[in-house]
Amino acid sequence: MHVRCIIRKRWQKIGLALCLLLLTLGCYLLARPGKAAGERASLAAAGLDQYDYQLIFRPGESALAVSMTLDYTNRTGDTLDRLVLRTWANAYGTEETSPAAIDALFDACYPEGFSPGELTLEGAWWQGQMAATSYLDEAKTAVAVSIEPLAPGQSGQLTLRCQITVPACAHRLGYSQGIWQFGNALPILSVYENGGWRTDAYSPIGDPFVSNCANYAVSLTVPAGYLCASTGKCELASRDQDGWHYSVTAPAARDFAFALSKDWQKAEAKQNGVQITAYALENAHSAAKYAAKALKVYGKLYGDYPYETLTVCAIDFPFGGMEYPGLVFAGLPYWAAEQKDTLELVLAHEVAHQWFYALVGSDQVNEPWQDEALSEYAMLRYARQAYGQAAYENLVITRIRAPMQERIPQPVTPATPITDFGSLDVYSSVVYGRGAAFLLAVDEMTGKLDAFLHKYCDTYAFSLASRQDFSRLLREVTGEDLEPLMLDYLDTLM
Ligand SMILES: [Zn+2]
């Protein structure tokens, strides 16, 4: 045997080994399970701003003491001399500014009469130095904190202390029926765009909240016995004479909300590795089951659910539901046994928001269809998957065709800013119904809506997608110019 032959044999052996290695790797890639639950959020967390909240809940005083630190990096491209935070709780201060005090909601939200809530700012510090603050709107829902000029790419730490007074009110923020509801209660950064900070008003119609994803670490002390439903992974860390201490982490979350009650029962389920927990006065187990079903359907259609946990809870407010990252509030009446079909649809819509709001954010004030119509359409897909074509078609008739034929007494379209809607019913028909009709039309024309929505979720995960982003990607995926269709359904009065 001569040397060349030995060398050739060696190469043959190495080649064979490489082939085997590639084959094994290929088999592994094909056979490996999906991403671990919450992996998308964990991966996205690197480099995001970090909120730390220390919260102490004192139900006897209807109060929540808040101490917040925010590690902030200026990614705006402009040098900033102030940060603007949303302090939505202040809107509940007067009947003129409360989102719960419009005629259509007042009696349901304030059965005992008006009750004020507020956020009292105790101080703000930038890099450890006391900082000047000033409210930018009459309702005090946007507060500017002056800082030393912060160039693009530079970082700093903001500390803020405040006290939230919870109103006796059945709304996103409030106390009612033994449930303490903290939706859009904690101060968070506003969004900086086009050279300025957004200061949208707390519109009573629609969800006026726009925010960027950040990481949240929350420690919450409550009197013994209070269960906590929250964004993120919430653990009862310890109990002592001061009460129960919850510890919560929520990576890459667009907001942080929670609710507390001593009266809830708890039910659990698991789907795709995601821990699902339901808290309610009754039928918690049904809700956990529906949430699991919805996660399964949407995971297949739109890609992995982003978080490790999903929590749904019963809330006393006059809405079907309200979405927060990893958390769904669903209205009390829907939890009764005879309402369970409605609860299932409410949860199907709200769980869809985990993709169309929490994962992919959008301008909920000026383009309300971009999360509502998508979630409504996803709910229809859920119904088809879960209950078949006939159930789906029935829902299309009531939720889409009927709103298309309705006489709408106001000059509004699905892309009308929420502040221009005069009634909740009109808002629902136009933004949800007619908005989803646009999506049905896209699917009828192209047959590619599911593929588009999956790509939309991948492309804009953990960011804010503009309407232009939506339409550009739609053209790319379908290969068709759907701009005229979009104008027709979203911007044209019928
Ligand atoms: Zn919705």
Boltz pocket constraint, residues with backbone or C-beta under 6 A from the ligand:
constraints:
  - pocket:
      binder: B
      contacts: [[A, 321], [A, 349], [A, 350], [A, 353], [A, 371], [A, 372], [A, 375]]
      max_distance: 6.0
